Amino acid sequence: MGQRPIDEWWNELDEPTKKWLIENPGCVVLPRTVANVVHQVSGGHVAQDQHGEHQLSQAEQSFLRAKCKAAGAATGKRV
């Protein structure tokens, strides 16, 4: 079973989790609480380590940086 790409499950995330991810675009390892939501929404197709954390892939980091930039552009904030 492979890892499900972030763009496949992004729209299924709740707003507080999306907001946290967009506000923390430099995060490489998701904290357990965020990783649990991501793991559940992805249908278990996002790996978690023995501590319940998830290390973001390069593709996931790029996706989140793009979302952060888009959110900044939409609100007029510099990101």
N, CA, C, O and CB atoms as a CASP TS submission, in Angstrom:
PFRMAT TS
TARGET T0000
AUTHOR 0000-0000-0000
METHOD Language model
MODEL 1
PARENT N/A
ATOM      1  N   MET     1       0.859  -1.167   0.000  1.00  0.00           N
ATOM      2  CA  MET     1       0.000   0.000   0.000  1.00  0.00           C
ATOM      3  C   MET     1       0.906   1.231   0.000  1.00  0.00           C
ATOM      4  O   MET     1       1.740   1.379   0.894  1.00  0.00           O
ATOM      5  CB  MET     1      -0.978  -0.003   1.233  1.00  0.00           C
ATOM      6  N   GLY     2       0.759   2.100  -0.972  1.00  0.00           N
ATOM      7  CA  GLY     2       1.595   3.272  -1.093  1.00  0.00           C
ATOM      8  C   GLY     2       1.053   4.471  -0.334  1.00  0.00           C
ATOM      9  O   GLY     2      -0.084   4.481   0.136  1.00  0.00           O
ATOM     10  N   GLN     3       1.901   5.469  -0.233  1.00  0.00           N
ATOM     11  CA  GLN     3       1.498   6.705   0.433  1.00  0.00           C
ATOM     12  C   GLN     3       0.625   7.526  -0.499  1.00  0.00           C
ATOM     13  O   GLN     3       0.940   7.678  -1.679  1.00  0.00           O
ATOM     14  CB  GLN     3       2.730   7.520   0.879  1.00  0.00           C
ATOM     15  N   ARG     4      -0.441   8.041   0.016  1.00  0.00           N
ATOM     16  CA  ARG     4      -1.392   8.840  -0.757  1.00  0.00           C
ATOM     17  C   ARG     4      -0.884  10.286  -0.821  1.00  0.00           C
ATOM     18  O   ARG     4      -0.580  10.868   0.220  1.00  0.00           O
ATOM     19  CB  ARG     4      -2.828   8.776  -0.124  1.00  0.00           C
ATOM     20  N   PRO     5      -0.787  10.874  -2.011  1.00  0.00           N
ATOM     21  CA  PRO     5      -0.291  12.251  -2.145  1.00  0.00           C
ATOM     22  C   PRO     5      -1.187  13.266  -1.431  1.00  0.00           C
ATOM     23  O   PRO     5      -2.403  13.096  -1.345  1.00  0.00           O
ATOM     24  CB  PRO     5      -0.177  12.620  -3.619  1.00  0.00           C
ATOM     25  N   ILE     6      -0.559  14.317  -0.927  1.00  0.00           N
ATOM     26  CA  ILE     6      -1.250  15.347  -0.154  1.00  0.00           C
ATOM     27  C   ILE     6      -2.394  15.998  -0.936  1.00  0.00           C
ATOM     28  O   ILE     6      -3.421  16.344  -0.353  1.00  0.00           O
ATOM     29  CB  ILE     6      -0.261  16.411   0.283  1.00  0.00           C
ATOM     30  N   ASP     7      -2.224  16.165  -2.243  1.00  0.00           N
ATOM     31  CA  ASP     7      -3.292  16.820  -3.013  1.00  0.00           C
ATOM     32  C   ASP     7      -4.551  15.965  -3.094  1.00  0.00           C
ATOM     33  O   ASP     7      -5.617  16.481  -3.432  1.00  0.00           O
ATOM     34  CB  ASP     7      -2.804  17.140  -4.419  1.00  0.00           C
ATOM     35  N   GLU     8      -4.457  14.680  -2.795  1.00  0.00           N
ATOM     36  CA  GLU     8      -5.632  13.799  -2.806  1.00  0.00           C
ATOM     37  C   GLU     8      -6.460  13.914  -1.530  1.00  0.00           C
ATOM     38  O   GLU     8      -7.662  13.646  -1.548  1.00  0.00           O
ATOM     39  CB  GLU     8      -5.198  12.359  -2.998  1.00  0.00           C
ATOM     40  N   TRP     9      -5.835  14.305  -0.429  1.00  0.00           N
ATOM     41  CA  TRP     9      -6.574  14.371   0.837  1.00  0.00           C
ATOM     42  C   TRP     9      -6.660  15.771   1.433  1.00  0.00           C
ATOM     43  O   TRP     9      -7.323  15.956   2.454  1.00  0.00           O
ATOM     44  CB  TRP     9      -5.935  13.458   1.834  1.00  0.00           C
ATOM     45  N   TRP    10      -6.025  16.740   0.839  1.00  0.00           N
ATOM     46  CA  TRP    10      -6.029  18.108   1.374  1.00  0.00           C
ATOM     47  C   TRP    10      -7.444  18.630   1.623  1.00  0.00           C
ATOM     48  O   TRP    10      -7.722  19.158   2.700  1.00  0.00           O
ATOM     49  CB  TRP    10      -5.302  19.044   0.415  1.00  0.00           C
ATOM     50  N   ASN    11      -8.338  18.493   0.648  1.00  0.00           N
ATOM     51  CA  ASN    11      -9.694  19.034   0.775  1.00  0.00           C
ATOM     52  C   ASN    11     -10.533  18.332   1.836  1.00  0.00           C
ATOM     53  O   ASN    11     -11.584  18.841   2.228  1.00  0.00           O
ATOM     54  CB  ASN    11     -10.397  18.946  -0.546  1.00  0.00           C
ATOM     55  N   GLU    12     -10.087  17.182   2.302  1.00  0.00           N
ATOM     56  CA  GLU    12     -10.807  16.448   3.337  1.00  0.00           C
ATOM     57  C   GLU    12     -10.413  16.892   4.749  1.00  0.00           C
ATOM     58  O   GLU    12     -11.077  16.528   5.720  1.00  0.00           O
ATOM     59  CB  GLU    12     -10.558  14.961   3.180  1.00  0.00           C
ATOM     60  N   LEU    13      -9.335  17.677   4.867  1.00  0.00           N
ATOM     61  CA  LEU    13      -8.888  18.147   6.177  1.00  0.00           C
ATOM     62  C   LEU    13      -9.862  19.166   6.756  1.00  0.00           C
ATOM     63  O   LEU    13     -10.514  19.904   6.017  1.00  0.00           O
ATOM     64  CB  LEU    13      -7.488  18.756   6.076  1.00  0.00           C
ATOM     65  N   ASP    14      -9.953  19.201   8.081  1.00  0.00           N
ATOM     66  CA  ASP    14     -10.764  20.233   8.721  1.00  0.00           C
ATOM     67  C   ASP    14     -10.020  21.570   8.649  1.00  0.00           C
ATOM     68  O   ASP    14      -8.803  21.602   8.467  1.00  0.00           O
ATOM     69  CB  ASP    14     -11.084  19.854  10.203  1.00  0.00           C
ATOM     70  N   GLU    15     -10.748  22.650   8.789  1.00  0.00           N
ATOM     71  CA  GLU    15     -10.168  23.990   8.640  1.00  0.00           C
ATOM     72  C   GLU    15      -9.062  24.295   9.655  1.00  0.00           C
ATOM     73  O   GLU    15      -8.054  24.891   9.277  1.00  0.00           O
ATOM     74  CB  GLU    15     -11.257  25.025   8.768  1.00  0.00           C
ATOM     75  N   PRO    16      -9.211  23.909  10.935  1.00  0.00           N
ATOM     76  CA  PRO    16      -8.116  24.192  11.879  1.00  0.00           C
ATOM     77  C   PRO    16      -6.801  23.508  11.490  1.00  0.00           C
ATOM     78  O   PRO    16      -5.726  24.078  11.678  1.00  0.00           O
ATOM     79  CB  PRO    16      -8.517  23.751  13.277  1.00  0.00           C
ATOM     80  N   THR    17      -6.884  22.299  10.955  1.00  0.00           N
ATOM     81  CA  THR    17      -5.670  21.584  10.547  1.00  0.00           C
ATOM     82  C   THR    17      -5.062  22.236   9.318  1.00  0.00           C
ATOM     83  O   THR    17      -3.845  22.405   9.244  1.00  0.00           O
ATOM     84  CB  THR    17      -5.976  20.101  10.264  1.00  0.00           C
ATOM     85  N   LYS    18      -5.896  22.605   8.352  1.00  0.00           N
ATOM     86  CA  LYS    18      -5.387  23.318   7.173  1.00  0.00           C
ATOM     87  C   LYS    18      -4.709  24.606   7.596  1.00  0.00           C
ATOM     88  O   LYS    18      -3.618  24.929   7.124  1.00  0.00           O
ATOM     89  CB  LYS    18      -6.526  23.618   6.174  1.00  0.00           C
ATOM     90  N   LYS    19      -5.361  25.345   8.493  1.00  0.00           N
ATOM     91  CA  LYS    19      -4.819  26.621   8.967  1.00  0.00           C
ATOM     92  C   LYS    19      -3.460  26.403   9.623  1.00  0.00           C
ATOM     93  O   LYS    19      -2.526  27.160   9.359  1.00  0.00           O
ATOM     94  CB  LYS    19      -5.793  27.296   9.959  1.00  0.00           C
ATOM     95  N   TRP    20      -3.330  25.390  10.468  1.00  0.00           N
ATOM     96  CA  TRP    20      -2.061  25.110  11.133  1.00  0.00           C
ATOM     97  C   TRP    20      -0.982  24.800  10.098  1.00  0.00           C
ATOM     98  O   TRP    20       0.133  25.314  10.190  1.00  0.00           O
ATOM     99  CB  TRP    20      -2.213  23.935  12.125  1.00  0.00           C
ATOM    100  N   LEU    21      -1.307  23.967   9.119  1.00  0.00           N
ATOM    101  CA  LEU    21      -0.326  23.599   8.095  1.00  0.00           C
ATOM    102  C   LEU    21       0.111  24.813   7.275  1.00  0.00           C
ATOM    103  O   LEU    21       1.293  24.960   6.963  1.00  0.00           O
ATOM    104  CB  LEU    21      -0.905  22.525   7.168  1.00  0.00           C
ATOM    105  N   ILE    22      -0.828  25.671   6.931  1.00  0.00           N
ATOM    106  CA  ILE    22      -0.511  26.872   6.146  1.00  0.00           C
ATOM    107  C   ILE    22       0.310  27.862   6.981  1.00  0.00           C
ATOM    108  O   ILE    22       1.194  28.535   6.451  1.00  0.00           O
ATOM    109  CB  ILE    22      -1.813  27.548   5.640  1.00  0.00           C
ATOM    110  N   GLU    23       0.025  27.950   8.267  1.00  0.00           N
ATOM    111  CA  GLU    23       0.749  28.878   9.135  1.00  0.00           C
ATOM    112  C   GLU    23       2.128  28.370   9.542  1.00  0.00           C
ATOM    113  O   GLU    23       2.920  29.123  10.109  1.00  0.00           O
ATOM    114  CB  GLU    23      -0.063  29.153  10.368  1.00  0.00           C
ATOM    115  N   ASN    24       2.424  27.108   9.261  1.00  0.00           N
ATOM    116  CA  ASN    24       3.706  26.505   9.628  1.00  0.00           C
ATOM    117  C   ASN    24       4.346  25.829   8.414  1.00  0.00           C
ATOM    118  O   ASN    24       4.635  24.633   8.451  1.00  0.00           O
ATOM    119  CB  ASN    24       3.517  25.484  10.772  1.00  0.00           C
ATOM    120  N   PRO    25       4.570  26.594   7.333  1.00  0.00           N
ATOM    121  CA  PRO    25       5.064  25.976   6.097  1.00  0.00           C
ATOM    122  C   PRO    25       6.491  25.442   6.173  1.00  0.00           C
ATOM    123  O   PRO    25       6.901  24.662   5.313  1.00  0.00           O
ATOM    124  CB  PRO    25       4.986  26.964   4.993  1.00  0.00           C
ATOM    125  N   GLY    26       7.249  25.845   7.181  1.00  0.00           N
ATOM    126  CA  GLY    26       8.625  25.366   7.319  1.00  0.00           C
ATOM    127  C   GLY    26       8.731  24.094   8.135  1.00  0.00           C
ATOM    128  O   GLY    26       9.824  23.550   8.293  1.00  0.00           O
ATOM    129  N   CYS    27       7.629  23.616   8.649  1.00  0.00           N
ATOM    130  CA  CYS    27       7.632  22.410   9.467  1.00  0.00           C
ATOM    131  C   CYS    27       7.985  21.202   8.608  1.00  0.00           C
ATOM    132  O   CYS    27       7.423  21.011   7.529  1.00  0.00           O
ATOM    133  CB  CYS    27       6.263  22.209  10.151  1.00  0.00           C
ATOM    134  N   VAL    28       8.920  20.389   9.093  1.00  0.00           N
ATOM    135  CA  VAL    28       9.328  19.195   8.354  1.00  0.00           C
ATOM    136  C   VAL    28       8.705  17.945   8.971  1.00  0.00           C
ATOM    137  O   VAL    28       8.394  16.982   8.270  1.00  0.00           O
ATOM    138  CB  VAL    28      10.865  19.072   8.332  1.00  0.00           C
ATOM    139  N   VAL    29       8.528  17.973  10.292  1.00  0.00           N
ATOM    140  CA  VAL    29       7.913  16.845  10.996  1.00  0.00           C
ATOM    141  C   VAL    29       6.639  17.345  11.654  1.00  0.00           C
ATOM    142  O   VAL    29       6.673  18.257  12.480  1.00  0.00           O
ATOM    143  CB  VAL    29       8.890  16.220  12.056  1.00  0.00           C
ATOM    144  N   LEU    30       5.516  16.743  11.285  1.00  0.00           N
ATOM    145  CA  LEU    30       4.229  17.145  11.861  1.00  0.00           C
ATOM    146  C   LEU    30       4.116  16.629  13.289  1.00  0.00           C
ATOM    147  O   LEU    30       4.463  15.479  13.561  1.00  0.00           O
ATOM    148  CB  LEU    30       3.052  16.619  11.002  1.00  0.00           C
ATOM    149  N   PRO    31       3.636  17.460  14.199  1.00  0.00           N
ATOM    150  CA  PRO    31       3.397  16.986  15.552  1.00  0.00           C
ATOM    151  C   PRO    31       2.302  15.918  15.550  1.00  0.00           C
ATOM    152  O   PRO    31       1.482  15.841  14.635  1.00  0.00           O
ATOM    153  CB  PRO    31       3.010  18.158  16.474  1.00  0.00           C
ATOM    154  N   ARG    32       2.316  15.112  16.585  1.00  0.00           N
ATOM    155  CA  ARG    32       1.415  13.959  16.672  1.00  0.00           C
ATOM    156  C   ARG    32      -0.049  14.331  16.474  1.00  0.00           C
ATOM    157  O   ARG    32      -0.769  13.608  15.786  1.00  0.00           O
ATOM    158  CB  ARG    32       1.582  13.282  18.009  1.00  0.00           C
ATOM    159  N   THR    33      -0.512  15.434  17.052  1.00  0.00           N
ATOM    160  CA  THR    33      -1.933  15.788  16.928  1.00  0.00           C
ATOM    161  C   THR    33      -2.308  16.074  15.476  1.00  0.00           C
ATOM    162  O   THR    33      -3.364  15.645  15.010  1.00  0.00           O
ATOM    163  CB  THR    33      -2.259  17.010  17.801  1.00  0.00           C
ATOM    164  N   VAL    34      -1.445  16.797  14.762  1.00  0.00           N
ATOM    165  CA  VAL    34      -1.699  17.094  13.344  1.00  0.00           C
ATOM    166  C   VAL    34      -1.522  15.826  12.514  1.00  0.00           C
ATOM    167  O   VAL    34      -2.313  15.553  11.611  1.00  0.00           O
ATOM    168  CB  VAL    34      -0.748  18.218  12.830  1.00  0.00           C
ATOM    169  N   ALA    35      -0.484  15.057  12.822  1.00  0.00           N
ATOM    170  CA  ALA    35      -0.226  13.815  12.085  1.00  0.00           C
ATOM    171  C   ALA    35      -1.394  12.834  12.221  1.00  0.00           C
ATOM    172  O   ALA    35      -1.722  12.123  11.271  1.00  0.00           O
ATOM    173  CB  ALA    35       1.072  13.158  12.586  1.00  0.00           C
ATOM    174  N   ASN    36      -2.019  12.796  13.394  1.00  0.00           N
ATOM    175  CA  ASN    36      -3.167  11.897  13.595  1.00  0.00           C
ATOM    176  C   ASN    36      -4.328  12.272  12.683  1.00  0.00           C
ATOM    177  O   ASN    36      -4.971  11.397  12.102  1.00  0.00           O
ATOM    178  CB  ASN    36      -3.625  11.931  15.060  1.00  0.00           C
ATOM    179  N   VAL    37      -4.598  13.573  12.554  1.00  0.00           N
ATOM    180  CA  VAL    37      -5.675  14.025  11.670  1.00  0.00           C
ATOM    181  C   VAL    37      -5.339  13.677  10.225  1.00  0.00           C
ATOM    182  O   VAL    37      -6.182  13.156   9.495  1.00  0.00           O
ATOM    183  CB  VAL    37      -5.909  15.549  11.820  1.00  0.00           C
ATOM    184  N   VAL    38      -4.112  13.964   9.813  1.00  0.00           N
ATOM    185  CA  VAL    38      -3.665  13.673   8.443  1.00  0.00           C
ATOM    186  C   VAL    38      -3.747  12.177   8.166  1.00  0.00           C
ATOM    187  O   VAL    38      -4.215  11.766   7.104  1.00  0.00           O
ATOM    188  CB  VAL    38      -2.219  14.177   8.218  1.00  0.00           C
ATOM    189  N   HIS    39      -3.295  11.363   9.116  1.00  0.00           N
ATOM    190  CA  HIS    39      -3.320   9.901   8.955  1.00  0.00           C
ATOM    191  C   HIS    39      -4.758   9.410   8.780  1.00  0.00           C
ATOM    192  O   HIS    39      -5.032   8.577   7.916  1.00  0.00           O
ATOM    193  CB  HIS    39      -2.659   9.203  10.177  1.00  0.00           C
ATOM    194  N   GLN    40      -5.667   9.925   9.595  1.00  0.00           N
ATOM    195  CA  GLN    40      -7.074   9.517   9.522  1.00  0.00           C
ATOM    196  C   GLN    40      -7.702   9.937   8.199  1.00  0.00           C
ATOM    197  O   GLN    40      -8.371   9.133   7.549  1.00  0.00           O
ATOM    198  CB  GLN    40      -7.867  10.117  10.689  1.00  0.00           C
ATOM    199  N   VAL    41      -7.492  11.186   7.794  1.00  0.00           N
ATOM    200  CA  VAL    41      -8.090  11.712   6.563  1.00  0.00           C
ATOM    201  C   VAL    41      -7.541  11.002   5.330  1.00  0.00           C
ATOM    202  O   VAL    41      -8.260  10.798   4.352  1.00  0.00           O
ATOM    203  CB  VAL    41      -7.839  13.218   6.451  1.00  0.00           C
ATOM    204  N   SER    42      -6.266  10.629   5.380  1.00  0.00           N
ATOM    205  CA  SER    42      -5.647   9.965   4.228  1.00  0.00           C
ATOM    206  C   SER    42      -6.031   8.495   4.139  1.00  0.00           C
ATOM    207  O   SER    42      -5.587   7.786   3.236  1.00  0.00           O
ATOM    208  CB  SER    42      -4.135  10.092   4.300  1.00  0.00           C
ATOM    209  N   GLY    43      -6.845   8.044   5.063  1.00  0.00           N
ATOM    210  CA  GLY    43      -7.248   6.648   5.060  1.00  0.00           C
ATOM    211  C   GLY    43      -6.128   5.720   5.514  1.00  0.00           C
ATOM    212  O   GLY    43      -6.099   4.544   5.152  1.00  0.00           O
ATOM    213  N   GLY    44      -5.209   6.257   6.308  1.00  0.00           N
ATOM    214  CA  GLY    44      -4.086   5.461   6.795  1.00  0.00           C
ATOM    215  C   GLY    44      -2.949   5.347   5.803  1.00  0.00           C
ATOM    216  O   GLY    44      -2.023   4.560   6.002  1.00  0.00           O
ATOM    217  N   HIS    45      -3.011   6.126   4.735  1.00  0.00           N
ATOM    218  CA  HIS    45      -1.999   6.042   3.680  1.00  0.00           C
ATOM    219  C   HIS    45      -0.884   7.071   3.838  1.00  0.00           C
ATOM    220  O   HIS    45      -0.167   7.358   2.880  1.00  0.00           O
ATOM    221  CB  HIS    45      -2.651   6.216   2.335  1.00  0.00           C
ATOM    222  N   VAL    46      -0.734   7.627   5.040  1.00  0.00           N
ATOM    223  CA  VAL    46       0.370   8.538   5.336  1.00  0.00           C
ATOM    224  C   VAL    46       1.099   7.943   6.535  1.00  0.00           C
ATOM    225  O   VAL    46       0.502   7.710   7.586  1.00  0.00           O
ATOM    226  CB  VAL    46      -0.137  10.021   5.627  1.00  0.00           C
ATOM    227  N   ALA    47       2.385   7.701   6.367  1.00  0.00           N
ATOM    228  CA  ALA    47       3.179   7.023   7.385  1.00  0.00           C
ATOM    229  C   ALA    47       3.371   7.874   8.632  1.00  0.00           C
ATOM    230  O   ALA    47       3.536   9.092   8.556  1.00  0.00           O
ATOM    231  CB  ALA    47       4.524   6.641   6.820  1.00  0.00           C
ATOM    232  N   GLN    48       3.346   7.205   9.781  1.00  0.00           N
ATOM    233  CA  GLN    48       3.674   7.827  11.049  1.00  0.00           C
ATOM    234  C   GLN    48       4.812   7.022  11.668  1.00  0.00           C
ATOM    235  O   GLN    48       4.879   5.803  11.507  1.00  0.00           O
ATOM    236  CB  GLN    48       2.425   7.895  12.001  1.00  0.00           C
ATOM    237  N   ASP    49       5.716   7.720  12.385  1.00  0.00           N
ATOM    238  CA  ASP    49       6.802   7.000  13.036  1.00  0.00           C
ATOM    239  C   ASP    49       6.336   6.437  14.377  1.00  0.00           C
ATOM    240  O   ASP    49       5.157   6.535  14.718  1.00  0.00           O
ATOM    241  CB  ASP    49       8.020   7.921  13.233  1.00  0.00           C
ATOM    242  N   GLN    50       7.253   5.852  15.130  1.00  0.00           N
ATOM    243  CA  GLN    50       6.884   5.213  16.400  1.00  0.00           C
ATOM    244  C   GLN    50       6.377   6.209  17.434  1.00  0.00           C
ATOM    245  O   GLN    50       5.778   5.806  18.430  1.00  0.00           O
ATOM    246  CB  GLN    50       8.071   4.466  16.965  1.00  0.00           C
ATOM    247  N   HIS    51       6.605   7.499  17.217  1.00  0.00           N
ATOM    248  CA  HIS    51       6.124   8.536  18.135  1.00  0.00           C
ATOM    249  C   HIS    51       4.818   9.167  17.658  1.00  0.00           C
ATOM    250  O   HIS    51       4.304  10.080  18.306  1.00  0.00           O
ATOM    251  CB  HIS    51       7.184   9.615  18.302  1.00  0.00           C
ATOM    252  N   GLY    52       4.279   8.699  16.545  1.00  0.00           N
ATOM    253  CA  GLY    52       3.031   9.240  16.014  1.00  0.00           C
ATOM    254  C   GLY    52       3.219  10.481  15.174  1.00  0.00           C
ATOM    255  O   GLY    52       2.246  11.152  14.829  1.00  0.00           O
ATOM    256  N   GLU    53       4.467  10.800  14.836  1.00  0.00           N
ATOM    257  CA  GLU    53       4.753  11.975  14.015  1.00  0.00           C
ATOM    258  C   GLU    53       4.870  11.570  12.548  1.00  0.00           C
ATOM    259  O   GLU    53       5.058  10.398  12.223  1.00  0.00           O
ATOM    260  CB  GLU    53       6.052  12.673  14.490  1.00  0.00           C
ATOM    261  N   HIS    54       4.756  12.557  11.681  1.00  0.00           N
ATOM    262  CA  HIS    54       4.867  12.312  10.240  1.00  0.00           C
ATOM    263  C   HIS    54       5.892  13.271   9.665  1.00  0.00           C
ATOM    264  O   HIS    54       5.781  14.485   9.835  1.00  0.00           O
ATOM    265  CB  HIS    54       3.489  12.477   9.524  1.00  0.00           C
ATOM    266  N   GLN    55       6.895  12.723   8.980  1.00  0.00           N
ATOM    267  CA  GLN    55       7.885  13.561   8.317  1.00  0.00           C
ATOM    268  C   GLN    55       7.382  13.874   6.919  1.00  0.00           C
ATOM    269  O   GLN    55       7.089  12.974   6.132  1.00  0.00           O
ATOM    270  CB  GLN    55       9.281  12.867   8.271  1.00  0.00           C
ATOM    271  N   LEU    56       7.286  15.173   6.621  1.00  0.00           N
ATOM    272  CA  LEU    56       6.783  15.606   5.319  1.00  0.00           C
ATOM    273  C   LEU    56       7.798  15.327   4.221  1.00  0.00           C
ATOM    274  O   LEU    56       8.995  15.562   4.388  1.00  0.00           O
ATOM    275  CB  LEU    56       6.437  17.095   5.348  1.00  0.00           C
ATOM    276  N   SER    57       7.308  14.829   3.107  1.00  0.00           N
ATOM    277  CA  SER    57       8.160  14.607   1.936  1.00  0.00           C
ATOM    278  C   SER    57       8.439  15.954   1.269  1.00  0.00           C
ATOM    279  O   SER    57       7.802  16.957   1.592  1.00  0.00           O
ATOM    280  CB  SER    57       7.488  13.613   0.928  1.00  0.00           C
ATOM    281  N   GLN    58       9.380  15.970   0.353  1.00  0.00           N
ATOM    282  CA  GLN    58       9.680  17.190  -0.406  1.00  0.00           C
ATOM    283  C   GLN    58       8.434  17.668  -1.147  1.00  0.00           C
ATOM    284  O   GLN    58       8.150  18.865  -1.186  1.00  0.00           O
ATOM    285  CB  GLN    58      10.840  16.943  -1.407  1.00  0.00           C
ATOM    286  N   ALA    59       7.694  16.731  -1.733  1.00  0.00           N
ATOM    287  CA  ALA    59       6.475  17.087  -2.476  1.00  0.00           C
ATOM    288  C   ALA    59       5.441  17.712  -1.540  1.00  0.00           C
ATOM    289  O   ALA    59       4.789  18.691  -1.906  1.00  0.00           O
ATOM    290  CB  ALA    59       5.877  15.839  -3.174  1.00  0.00           C
ATOM    291  N   GLU    60       5.284  17.156  -0.335  1.00  0.00           N
ATOM    292  CA  GLU    60       4.330  17.713   0.622  1.00  0.00           C
ATOM    293  C   GLU    60       4.768  19.109   1.076  1.00  0.00           C
ATOM    294  O   GLU    60       3.939  20.009   1.207  1.00  0.00           O
ATOM    295  CB  GLU    60       4.182  16.777   1.839  1.00  0.00           C
ATOM    296  N   GLN    61       6.062  19.286   1.315  1.00  0.00           N
ATOM    297  CA  GLN    61       6.577  20.599   1.715  1.00  0.00           C
ATOM    298  C   GLN    61       6.330  21.632   0.618  1.00  0.00           C
ATOM    299  O   GLN    61       5.918  22.757   0.906  1.00  0.00           O
ATOM    300  CB  GLN    61       8.083  20.515   2.035  1.00  0.00           C
ATOM    301  N   SER    62       6.577  21.258  -0.627  1.00  0.00           N
ATOM    302  CA  SER    62       6.343  22.173  -1.757  1.00  0.00           C
ATOM    303  C   SER    62       4.864  22.530  -1.863  1.00  0.00           C
ATOM    304  O   SER    62       4.514  23.690  -2.079  1.00  0.00           O
ATOM    305  CB  SER    62       6.833  21.540  -3.081  1.00  0.00           C
ATOM    306  N   PHE    63       4.009  21.543  -1.714  1.00  0.00           N
ATOM    307  CA  PHE    63       2.562  21.755  -1.767  1.00  0.00           C
ATOM    308  C   PHE    63       2.137  22.754  -0.689  1.00  0.00           C
ATOM    309  O   PHE    63       1.377  23.682  -0.965  1.00  0.00           O
ATOM    310  CB  PHE    63       1.805  20.413  -1.590  1.00  0.00           C
ATOM    311  N   LEU    64       2.626  22.563   0.533  1.00  0.00           N
ATOM    312  CA  LEU    64       2.245  23.438   1.637  1.00  0.00           C
ATOM    313  C   LEU    64       2.791  24.854   1.463  1.00  0.00           C
ATOM    314  O   LEU    64       2.114  25.823   1.805  1.00  0.00           O
ATOM    315  CB  LEU    64       2.734  22.857   2.951  1.00  0.00           C
ATOM    316  N   ARG    65       4.010  24.981   0.932  1.00  0.00           N
ATOM    317  CA  ARG    65       4.552  26.315   0.663  1.00  0.00           C
ATOM    318  C   ARG    65       3.703  27.035  -0.383  1.00  0.00           C
ATOM    319  O   ARG    65       3.459  28.236  -0.270  1.00  0.00           O
ATOM    320  CB  ARG    65       6.019  26.221   0.187  1.00  0.00           C
ATOM    321  N   ALA    66       3.255  26.298  -1.398  1.00  0.00           N
ATOM    322  CA  ALA    66       2.388  26.896  -2.422  1.00  0.00           C
ATOM    323  C   ALA    66       1.054  27.331  -1.813  1.00  0.00           C
ATOM    324  O   ALA    66       0.549  28.405  -2.141  1.00  0.00           O
ATOM    325  CB  ALA    66       2.145  25.897  -3.579  1.00  0.00           C
ATOM    326  N   LYS    67       0.484  26.519  -0.938  1.00  0.00           N
ATOM    327  CA  LYS    67      -0.768  26.879  -0.257  1.00  0.00           C
ATOM    328  C   LYS    67      -0.556  28.115   0.614  1.00  0.00           C
ATOM    329  O   LYS    67      -1.421  28.990   0.673  1.00  0.00           O
ATOM    330  CB  LYS    67      -1.286  25.694   0.607  1.00  0.00           C
ATOM    331  N   CYS    68       0.582  28.190   1.282  1.00  0.00           N
ATOM    332  CA  CYS    68       0.902  29.329   2.125  1.00  0.00           C
ATOM    333  C   CYS    68       1.005  30.603   1.287  1.00  0.00           C
ATOM    334  O   CYS    68       0.468  31.646   1.659  1.00  0.00           O
ATOM    335  CB  CYS    68       2.209  29.081   2.887  1.00  0.00           C
ATOM    336  N   LYS    69       1.698  30.507   0.161  1.00  0.00           N
ATOM    337  CA  LYS    69       1.828  31.661  -0.731  1.00  0.00           C
ATOM    338  C   LYS    69       0.460  32.091  -1.251  1.00  0.00           C
ATOM    339  O   LYS    69       0.149  33.281  -1.284  1.00  0.00           O
ATOM    340  CB  LYS    69       2.768  31.335  -1.908  1.00  0.00           C
ATOM    341  N   ALA    70      -0.347  31.128  -1.653  1.00  0.00           N
ATOM    342  CA  ALA    70      -1.682  31.442  -2.161  1.00  0.00           C
ATOM    343  C   ALA    70      -2.533  32.105  -1.085  1.00  0.00           C
ATOM    344  O   ALA    70      -3.270  33.051  -1.365  1.00  0.00           O
ATOM    345  CB  ALA    70      -2.374  30.172  -2.671  1.00  0.00           C
ATOM    346  N   ALA    71      -2.431  31.608   0.149  1.00  0.00           N
ATOM    347  CA  ALA    71      -3.192  32.199   1.253  1.00  0.00           C
ATOM    348  C   ALA    71      -2.720  33.619   1.517  1.00  0.00           C
ATOM    349  O   ALA    71      -3.535  34.494   1.806  1.00  0.00           O
ATOM    350  CB  ALA    71      -3.057  31.345   2.531  1.00  0.00           C
ATOM    351  N   GLY    72      -1.419  33.863   1.424  1.00  0.00           N
ATOM    352  CA  GLY    72      -0.876  35.205   1.612  1.00  0.00           C
ATOM    353  C   GLY    72      -1.327  36.144   0.517  1.00  0.00           C
ATOM    354  O   GLY    72      -1.643  37.304   0.781  1.00  0.00           O
ATOM    355  N   ALA    73      -1.360  35.656  -0.707  1.00  0.00           N
ATOM    356  CA  ALA    73      -1.796  36.476  -1.835  1.00  0.00           C
ATOM    357  C   ALA    73      -3.280  36.817  -1.710  1.00  0.00           C
ATOM    358  O   ALA    73      -3.703  37.926  -2.037  1.00  0.00           O
ATOM    359  CB  ALA    73      -1.524  35.750  -3.167  1.00  0.00           C
ATOM    360  N   ALA    74      -4.064  35.848  -1.233  1.00  0.00           N
ATOM    361  CA  ALA    74      -5.512  36.061  -1.108  1.00  0.00           C
ATOM    362  C   ALA    74      -5.828  37.076  -0.007  1.00  0.00           C
ATOM    363  O   ALA    74      -6.818  37.803  -0.093  1.00  0.00           O
ATOM    364  CB  ALA    74      -6.226  34.727  -0.815  1.00  0.00           C
ATOM    365  N   THR    75      -4.986  37.120   1.024  1.00  0.00           N
ATOM    366  CA  THR    75      -5.256  38.031   2.146  1.00  0.00           C
ATOM    367  C   THR    75      -4.457  39.325   2.041  1.00  0.00           C
ATOM    368  O   THR    75      -4.662  40.251   2.825  1.00  0.00           O
ATOM    369  CB  THR    75      -4.939  37.342   3.468  1.00  0.00           C
ATOM    370  N   GLY    76      -3.553  39.387   1.080  1.00  0.00           N
ATOM    371  CA  GLY    76      -2.732  40.582   0.906  1.00  0.00           C
ATOM    372  C   GLY    76      -1.528  40.614   1.827  1.00  0.00           C
ATOM    373  O   GLY    76      -0.826  41.623   1.897  1.00  0.00           O
ATOM    374  N   LYS    77      -1.279  39.510   2.542  1.00  0.00           N
ATOM    375  CA  LYS    77      -0.132  39.432   3.443  1.00  0.00           C
ATOM    376  C   LYS    77       1.085  38.933   2.695  1.00  0.00           C
ATOM    377  O   LYS    77       0.988  38.107   1.788  1.00  0.00           O
ATOM    378  CB  LYS    77      -0.435  38.519   4.637  1.00  0.00           C
ATOM    379  N   ARG    78       2.229  39.452   3.095  1.00  0.00           N
ATOM    380  CA  ARG    78       3.487  38.957   2.524  1.00  0.00           C
ATOM    381  C   ARG    78       3.853  37.673   3.237  1.00  0.00           C
ATOM    382  O   ARG    78       3.786  37.590   4.464  1.00  0.00           O
ATOM    383  CB  ARG    78       4.638  40.016   2.650  1.00  0.00           C
ATOM    384  N   VAL    79       4.242  36.666   2.460  1.00  0.00           N
ATOM    385  CA  VAL    79       4.617  35.371   3.042  1.00  0.00           C
ATOM    386  C   VAL    79       6.056  35.103   2.722  1.00  0.00           C
ATOM    387  O   VAL    79       6.592  34.066   3.112  1.00  0.00           O
ATOM    388  CB  VAL    79       3.720  34.223   2.519  1.00  0.00           C
TER
END
